Amino acid sequence: MYVNDDCKLKFLELKAKRNYRFIVYKINEQTQQVIVDKLGGPQETYEDFTNSLPEHECRYAVFDYDFTTDENCQKSKIFFFAWSPDGSRVRSKMLYASSKDKFKRQLDGIQAELQATDPSEMTLDIIKARAL
């Protein structure tokens, strides 16, 4: 599995420059490479992010989550998502599962990880709990 350079460049822009709120990645099965599927601008919300994930196809994604701690400090955490919905093809699920760790290692700065097969497994409440 090859990771397109654009994947790493866009992630660095999200991490350092905060140009994006989220990035959705997909595996091009013909070329066997991970490519950028969608970019979410800095003004987009978590709901925009979850709506951008396809209902019946696997994806990887990163989301830059801003939150306020109990001590009233503004913080941010970058979440990595492995989205593998129940309705997706078995071959696709296997491809994404077997490539996940290699791809995640390419993105230096991931602070939390979440695997989800259904939108109920990645609600904003779950993200908030994992961030604190």
N, C-alpha and C positions, 0 to 999 in steps of 0.2 A: 504494500500500500504506500503510495506516494502522497505527500502533503504539499499542495501547491503553495508557493512562496507568498501569494496574496493572503492566504489564511493567517500566516504569522504576522505579516505587515499590518493587516487590519486589527489583529488582536493587540499588537503593540500600540496602535493608535487609540484603541479603546482604553488600554491600561494607562498609558502615559498622557495622552492628550485629551482623553475623554470625548473623542469625536463621535462615539457611538454609545447607545445604551445597551444594545445587544447585537450579536452576530449569530446567524444560523448557518451551519455548514452541512453539506451533503456529500455523499460519496458518489462520484460518477462511476457507475459500474463498468462502462465500456473502457474507460482509460485507467480504472483502478486508482483514482486519485481523489483526495478530499479537496473540495472547492467551496468558496463562499457562495451561499444560497441567497441570503437576505441580510441587509444591514438596517438597524434601527437607529434613528437619530437620537441625540441626547434628550430631546423633549418627549420621547415616547415612553409609555408606561409599561408596567409588568403585564397588564391585560393585552396591550398591543403585541408584546412578546409572545405570550401564550397563544394568541390568535394567529400568529405567523407560523406556528408549527403545524404541518399537515396532519390531517386526521388519520390517514392510513399509510404513512411513510415514515421511516426512521430518519432521525437527524441528530447531529451534535449541535450544541449551542452554548454560548457564554452570555451571561447577563451581569451587568454592573449594578449591584443593588446598593442604593443609598439608604441609610437609616440613622436614627438617633438612639444612642444608648440610654440606659437608666440615669446615667450621670449627665445627660444632656449634651453629649459630644456627637458631632456629625462624623459618621464613618461610612466607609464603602467596602463592599466585599464582592469579589468576582466569583460567580458561580459557574460551574461547568455542568451542563445537562446532557445526559444520554437519553434521548427520546426514542422509545421503541414501542409504539402502540400495538395493542393486541391484534388489530386488524391488518397489520403490515405482513408482507411476505416472510416466510420462515428463512429463506436464503438471505434476505436483506437484514433480518435480525441477527443472524449468525455473523454476517460480514461486519456490521456495526459493533457487535460485541467483541469480536476478535481483534478489531483495529483500534478500539477505544483507548487503551493504555498508551499505545504508540503515539496516537494523535495528541492525547492530553499532555504527554511529555514535551511536545513541540511548543506548547503554550505555557511559557514560564510566567507564573503569577496567579495561577488558579488557587483560590483559597477555600473553596467548598465544592462538593460534588453531589449531584442528585441524579438518580436514575428513575425514570417514570415510564409507565406503560399506559397511563390514563391521566387526564387533567386533574383529577382529584388527588393525585400523588404529588402535585407540584403547586398547590395553592399558595397564595401570598402568605398565609399564616405559617405554613411549613417553612417557607423561605425566611421569614422573620425569626422563627424559633432557631433555625440553623445559623443565622447570622450572629445572634447574641452569644 
